[in-house]
Amino acid sequence: MHELGVTFYVIKDVKKIAEDNNVYKVDSVTLEIGQVSGVIHEQLQDCWKWAIKKEPIMDCAKLLIEEIPAVTFCENCKKTYATVPQGKICPHCGSDRTYLTQGNEFNIKEIEVLDQPHEVILSEE
Amino acid sequence: MEIIELKQNIFKENEVNADLIRKDLAARKKLLINVMSSPGSGKTTTLLRTLERLSPEFRLGILECDIDASVDAETMAAAGAKAIQLHTGGMCHMDAQMTRQGLDALGIDDVDIIFLENVGNLVCPAEFDTGAHDSITILSVPEGDNKPAKYPLVYEVSSVCLINKVDALSVFDFDMELAKERILHCNPNSLILPISAKCGTGFEPWITWIRERYNALGGAQ
């Protein structure tokens, strides 16, 4: 629901890292997004395509998304289970004393950068 | 081609900024309360009633956040609070950076307690730390007692839940005990206070809570 907001966060962070590392162009940005983080990938891609046009250092950068599956832990029976098909109620013992152990992440995992194309500038002959 | 590994949490910068705001305000003995709810839950009326009761004791400020329009800030200013309207420009929530801009624009030297009326939405505002000392949620009776089951995060991050429009309880199938149970399931430490902003009932414990939170601020003296 707030894909535009998080897109601006990602762009700001990536831009800073690219500048700090004297990067010529960002080729791709890889995000790790939890399965239940509430972010819709398609909408994020649309926001991304729109927002990067204003940033020369990453105006062609691809957005790659890796999804982290959601896992819930049950305090009652100490077992874990896949969150999405079950929800808050533990399928092993029926308890609702459960909490999410992973699946709401929103991380920038890595960025791939392009070197300055000096060979093009040098080949005069 | 080179890969730079980061493993950087997107929300981290916001959390750092939010902590700075909290500490800065506390040091200056200024309380910031983030108010969240659905559209139509009575946020503005509840805040107006709150202002009436707090204004003899405290100097008050309001940050009114909306995607667009400025009606609410005008109402608040008429009630005697220092108010400013913030347009989020299409954004569904406030973050720490936007709060900082709002506080700077409002000018907080001459206020003690500031309310941030967040965008009417139960999803996004809950995910972004605004830098407020406390977040609170208003749940109104017509919305139904199942809201905490549907939108747990907003209740989880709120210290207080005001259940508004209790004057309309007889007309709706709202189970107060069930609602309380569901809120406490999201946050066992939540303070749940039934109120009617329209009639002005139930406000005393809420006002007392604000006063206590203000007095507990570490800061000058």
Interface residues (C-beta under 8 A of the other chain):
Chain A: M1 H2 L4 G5 V6 Y9 V10 K12 D13 I17 N21 V23 D27 G38 D96 E105 F106 N107 I108 K109 E110 I111 E112 V113 L114 D115
Chain B: M1 E2 I3 I4 E5 L6 K7 Q8 N9 I10 F11 E13 N14 G90 M91 C92 H93 D95 N121 V123 C124 E127 F128 H185
